[in-house]
Amino acid sequence: MTEIRAERLRAAVRSTPMFRGLADDERDRIQSLCALQDYARGEELWHAGDPSDALTIIVQGRVKIVRHAPAGDVILEIFGPGEPVGAVAVYHGMPYPASAVAMEPVTLLKLPKRDFFELLEREPAIARALIRELTKLNIALVRKLEEIRGLRVETRIAALFVSLAERIGRANRDGTEVPLKLSRQEIAAMVGTTVETAIRIMSQWGREGLVVTGESRFTIPSLDRLKHLAGGETEG
């Protein structure tokens, strides 16, 4: 391993929120088991049904989780830097239930599953810290699904953008910038609607200045307005 790659690996482990509760020597043990892997935009990290053979954490870039269906792909979630992807499948020893695709150039921190479980058995303190983070992730995903169930399409799209703004948004003079390129197809897939409906709503919001679409980002002039819309009524 080159010195530069070793330093990249060290920095990746130490900057990962999942490992922040660990002591320096515990992080060093994690680092000794990990490797970095790079993916190009559009490249598939894994396909639905593949074995979950490694704990995978995003160092750089965004990854979308996609479920392929006869009616079209459904985007279940988007993950960004510092977040584990597919961790629930790894922990339960099950195949990946959906595919993972790089939305932009992505760097992953990968810890082989066998080494991961051996580490959990040897180091109870590390096990408790990691399982706590995995539990938080699982609870958050379940809560998200429950929150969007039955909501109007406009409300679901608003909730999507509020979630993205809170997780990866950056405040600037124009409002809150979400540095992510999402097609209307991807927006539709994430909230369970048609592309035509997503186009209509996003066009309307653009005219109203609610969400402004850029070449590689979205800008939300007033996050409070969008949060108000995200708290809308359920469909009848």
N, C-alpha and C positions, 0 to 999 in steps of 0.2 A: 504494500500500500504506500503510495507516495505521501510525502509530508503534507502536501496541500490537501489531499483527500482525507488524511487522518485528521487534520484540523477542521475540515468541513464536518466530519462525523462528530467530533468532540463538540463543536458549536451547536450542531443539530440536537444532540442529546440534551445538552444543558439548557437549551432554549425551549424544549418541549414542555408545555404545561403539565402533562401527565406525569413527568418525572420531577417536578419542582419540589415535591414533598420529600424527596429522597436525600440522604446524606451524600457527600462528594464521593466516598468510596463505593456507595451503592450505585450511583450514576456511572462510575467507572466500570463496574461489573456489567451494567446494561450496555455500555459502549462496546465492550469487548465482544459482545454477541451480535451487534448490529452491523448492517451494511447500508450504503446509500444506493439508490437506483433511480435513474432519470428516464422520463417518458416524454415523448413529443406530443403536441396538441392533437387530440383525436385518437391517440393510441389507447388501446384497451388494457387496463391493469389486470383484469381478470374477467371471465365470462360467468354468467349465472350457471351454477352447477359445478364449477371448478372447486377443488379442495381448498379450504382455508388453511394454507400452510405457513402463514407468517402473520405476526402482529404488524400492522402497517400504519405508519403515522406520516402525515403530510408535513414536509419541511418547507416546500415552496410550491405555489400554484393552487389550482382548484380542481376538484374531482367531482363528477356527477355520478350518482348511483341510478342506474337505469333498469327498469323491468320491461323486457320486450313482450309485446302482446299483439295479437292479430289486428287489433284496431289501431295499433301504433304504439310507439315507445312511451312509457310513463317515467318521468324523472321523480324519484322518491326523495332525494335529498342532494344538497350540494355541501361539500366539505372543503375547508380551507386550511391554511398553515396552522400547525400545532394540534390538529384534530386527528384522532384515530379513525381509520376507515375499515369497515368490515370486522371490527373488534368483537362484536357480539357473536358472530359466526365462529370466530377463532376460539373464543372462550367456551362456547357450547360444543365445539368439535363437529360442526356441521358444514356442509358445502355452502358456498356463497349463494344467497337466495336471489341476487340480482347482479348485473354487470356493473363494472366501474370503468369510467372513461375520463381521460385527462381533458379538461376544458381549455387548457393552456399548457405550456411546458411545466412539467411537474417533477419534483424531487421527493422521493419517499425514503423514510427511515424504516428498514425492515428487520424484524427480529424473528428468526425461525420459531415455529410453534413448539417444537420439541424442546428447544433451549428455553423458551418462554416458560413452559410448564415445569421444567426442571428447576428453573430459578424460583418460581413460586413455592415449590416444595421445600427448597433449601433455605429460603429467606422469607420468613413470615411477615416481617415488617414491609418488605417490598411488595409482597402479595397483597397485604391490606391496602397499601397506597394505590396500587394499580387497579385492584378490583373496585375500590371506591370510585375511581374515575370512570371505569367502564359502566358502573351502575348509574352514575349521573348521566352518561350518554344515553343509556337505554331508556331511562325515565324521561329525558328530554324528547326523544323521538316519539315515544308513546303519547306524551302530552301534546306534541304538535299534531299528530294524527287525530286525536280526540278533539282538539280545538277547531280544526278546519272542517270536520265532518258536518255536513248539512248546511254550511254557510253559503251565501250567495257568491257567484263567481267574482264580482267586484271585490267582495270582502276577502275572498281567498287570495286574490292577487295582491291586494293591499297588505294582507298579513305576510305574504311572501316577501314583499319589499321591505316591510318593517323589520322582519327577521334578518334579512341580508344587511340592512342598514345598521342594525344593532351589533351584528357579528363582525362585519368587515368594512362598514362605512367609515368615511373620514369627513370631519367637518371642514368646510371651507367657506369662502365669502358668499357662495351661491346656495349654500344649504348643506346637505349631506351627500357626499359622493360615494357611490358604490362602484368600486373598480372592477367590474365584471361585465363581460359581454354575454348577453342572453338573447337568443333569437325568440321571435314570437312563438315558434314551435316549441321551444324549450319551456317558455313560460306556460304555455297551454298544457304541456305534459306534466309540469310540476303541480298544477292546481286541478287537473282533471277536467279540462274544457276543450273546445275546438280551437283551431288556429284562428279561424275567422273571428271568434269571440274575443280572443286575446288581442288581435289586431284592432278590433273596434274599440275595446276598452283602453288600450295603450294610446291609440290615436286621440281619443277623447281626453285622456289625462294629459297628453302633450299639449293640446290646445288650451286646456285649463291651467297648465303650469303645475300640475300635481306631480308628475314624474317626467323629467326631460331626458330623452334618449340621446346618448352620444355615440361616437364610433366604437369605443371600447369600455363604456361606463354608463351608468345612470346617475342623474342628479335629482335629489328630492329637495325642492326649495323649502318646504315646510314639513318636517317629520310629524309634527303634531296633527296636521290636517290628515295625513295618511293614517296615523294611529286612530284617529276618529273614525275614518272609513273602515279600518280593520275591525272595529268593534261593532260592525253592522248586524242586521237581523239574519236569521236563518231562512232558508228557502221553504216556501210553503208547499 
